[in-house]
Amino acid sequence: MELIVNTLLQFLDGMAGNAKHAAQLREKASYISASFCVHKNVGRLMAQITALTKGEKLIYPSHRSYGSTKSTKTPVCRHRKYLQAIIADYRVKPSIADIKGRPIQFIGILDPAIEKLVQGEYLFEFHHALVYAEKKANEDLAILAKVYGYHYIFRIGLMEYYMAKTVIENINFLRPDYRGDAYRVCAQTCFYDAMDKHLNLNATEKELIVRAVDCRSEDAHRFWDWLERHRVAYNAMRACIVLLNKLEVRNNR
């Protein structure tokens, strides 16, 4: 593994130092190399190099640049006290990166226990999916910041949403079943879609879904419990957006 890492880093160094390459390409190569010195994750290194060779975006600007949080013209600033009340109810606490609006990266919040479940070729595929999810999350965050102004709840919420979604798409929480892996994937997708469309499923609704899918009840509830724990900030973000839209409509009357 050390030989592979050294080879990849040499490839990046060669690309970054080659004046014949475009400046943007050289900057991306330097960024990937510098990032690896921090996260030390081989799967992510390989996924980022793959994205680099495909010409995909890897470096994102600070999201605070899309809308100053101090500007009274942004909905976020006008209704800040109401947003803070929602955030307090959900008990969401921001990090420095959230407050500063830094680009979303999943490597720092990835649960080591989750990563242990994907090994070999699946580890690369998982990190490749995470890199793609980062792209989507940063694009969505940029859109929200342009519409409402930047607020850290958008960053935390989107991080949770895309991280949980990527984990669920690549790791199955259901125990082995005689009906095969295809059934397990279908069942888990059904459980995810149900909670994605209806945030607050009650016990009766969950039981009906379990019966319809014909799955072990404990497996379904273990999955839902995990998803609920990892989407608290996302639910808070959705509540904030709903409130912002209502307040803006009222103000524009």
Sequence and secondary structure as in RCSB ss.txt:
>XXXX:A:sequence
MELIVNTLLQFLDGMAGNAKHAAQLREKASYISASFCVHKNVGRLMAQITALTKGEKLIYPSHRSYGSTKSTKTP
VCRHRKYLQAIIADYRVKPSIADIKGRPIQFIGILDPAIEKLVQGEYLFEFHHALVYAEKKANEDLAILAKVYGY
HYIFRIGLMEYYMAKTVIENINFLRPDYRGDAYRVCAQTCFYDAMDKHLNLNATEKELIVRAVDCRSEDAHRFWD
WLERHRVAYNAMRACIVLLNKLEVRNNR
>XXXX:A:secstr
 HHHHHHHHHHHHHHHT TTS HHHHHHHHHHHHHHHHH  HHHHHHHHHHHHTT       GGGGS TT TTSH
HHHTHHHHHHHHHHHT    HHHHHT    STTT  HHHHTT  THHHHHHHHHHHHHHHHHHHHHHHHHHHH  
 HHHHHHHHHHHHHHHHHHH   S   TT HHHHHHHHHHHHHHHHH TT  HHHHHHHHHHHT  HHHHHHHHH
HHHHT HHHHHHHHHHHHHHHHHHHHT 
